[in-house]
Amino acid sequence: ERSGARGAASRRYGEADTVAVWAGAGELASHCADRLRSLADEIDEPRVRWLSALIEGFDATMECRFDAAEELIAACYSTGGQIGESEAFTTYAAQFFTLGSHRGRRGEMLARVPDDLDTTESVARTFGIAHAIAYLEVGQRDVARTILDEALERGLASIPADFMQSSLLIGLVILTLGLDDATAAERL
């Protein structure tokens, strides 16, 4: 069935966009995002529209169109919730934190994202570090310090080698720099 093949193609374009972004291949990422948007318009599948909206929110953030990004991220979360997308809140929280980072408003995450997300271990650990960075931004250095100490106590070898690994490591570096912790920096 053509719509089934286009649905599968849309998922591949979404995955290819992500890989292209990670690889710094901007032209390829733009092509994949454009093709995904076209497929979202062509077929009537809510998850394809959600995936396209997810990428649009990310793109708007990276292009410094922050007001548009905030609207797109919220709409994407709403769509994800309506269709029962299991990753709707996790992706919302990740995009919201990234947007807040670019706007200098990470602290807003504390009111919107619980620190006990029901998700995989690596995602939960990454959000824990994101929370620590947000706590640091609002002046709660002791909470941030505790979270960093716990992460370092677990050790770098305990960080899963999955799609969250780089985000978690970058978060640890940001947190370490924010706490001006030379000892932690050496360990990283």
N, C-alpha and C positions, 0 to 999 in steps of 0.2 A: 504494500500500500504506500502510495506516494507520501501521504502525510506522516506515516510512521518513519519512512526513510528521512524525511526532512526534520522530524523531531530528533532522530539519532544524529543527523548532521549538525543540528543546532547545539547539541551537547558537545560534540567534537570541536565545534568552533569556540564554544565557551572554554573548553579545556585548552585549546590551542592559544586563545587569547591570554590565558593565565600564564602559560609557559613562555609566550612571547614577551609578556611584561617582565617576568623574572629574568629572562635572557637579555633584556634591554633592546629587544627588536621592535622598535616603535611602529615601523611601517607594517610589519606583519600583525602586530596587535591591533592596529587600526583596521586592517583588512578583515581580520577575524571578527572584530566587534561590529563592523559595518555589515558583514554577511549575516551575523547572528541577528542584528536588528531587522534585516530584510526578511529573514525566516520567521521572526516573531510576528512581523506584519502579515506574512503569507499564510501562516497556519494558526489555527485557533487552539493553542495548547497553553494553558496558564503557566506551566513551569518554564516554558521557553520564554514567555513574556517576563517572568520573574528573573530568569537568568540574564536576559538582555538588560533589564532595569538595574540589576546588580552591577553589571559592567558599566552602564551609563553613570551610576553614582560614583564608582571608582574613578572613571575618566574625568568627571566634573571636579572631583577633589584634586586629582593630579594636575588639572589645568587651572587650578586656583579659582574656579567658579564656585566659591564656597556656599553662597546662598542657594544656588541651583542644586549643588551636591546635597545640602541638607534636606531639601524638598524631595529629591530623587531617592535618597536613602530611606527617608520616612515612608515614601510611597512603596518602595520595594519591600520594606518590612511589612506594611499593611497587606500587600498582595501576597507575600509569602505566608502570612498568618491566615489569610482567607483560603488559600489552597492547601493548607496543612503541611507546608514545606518544613521539614524537620530542622533545617539549618537556618530558618528565617531569623530567629533572634540572634544566633551566634554571628551570622554575617552582618546583621544590623549593628551589633555591638562592636565588631571589628572595624566596620566602616565609620561608625560614630567616633571611635577612639582615634582613628587615623585622621578624620576631619578635625577633631578637637586638637590633635597635635599640630596640625598645620595652622590652625587658628589661634593657638596659644590658650586653648580652653580644655585641656585634658581633665581638669578637675570636675567638669560637668559629668564625666562618666560615672562618678561615684553615686550620683542620684539616679542614674538610669540603668546601670548594669549591676546586678547583684554579684557579690564576690564568691558565690557558691553555685556557679553555673552547672547544670546537669549536662555534662558533655564528656568528651574523651579526656584522658589524662593530659595529653600534650596541649590541647586547647585550653583546658582549665588552668594549667600551669602558666601558659602564655597570658591569659587574662589576669592571673594573679600578679604577674609582673606589671601588666598594664595598670592594674589597680595601684600597685606600689608607686608607679610613676605619677599617677593622679594624686595620690596622697602626698607625695613629695611636692607637687605643684601647689597644693593648698596649705602647705606648711606643716604637715604631720610627718615630720622626718622620722620620728620613732617608729611609726607603723611601717613606713617604707624600709627602714633599717632592718626591722624584724623580718620582713618578707625577703629582702636580699640575703640576710644571714641564713634563713631557712633554705633558700635556693642554692646557696653556695655549700651548705652542709650536705645537701643531697649529691652535689658534685656534677660536673659537666658531663661525665660519662652516663649519668642517669637521664639525660635529655634524649627523648626518642628521636631517632633519625627519620623524621617524617616531614610533611609539608609545613609544620609549625616550627621546626627546629631553628630556622634562620630568624623568624620573628621573635622567638624566645631569647635567642642569643643577643640580638640587637637590643631587645628590651633590657636585658641584664646590663649591657654596656651603658645604655642611657641612664639607667638607675644608678649604676656605679659612678658615672660621671656626675650625676646630680647630687650624690652624697659625698662627692670628692673623696672617694675611698681608694687610696693608692694600693692597699693590700688586696682588695677585691679585684682591682684592675690587673694586678700581677697574676692572680689566679685565673682570670679570664684569658 
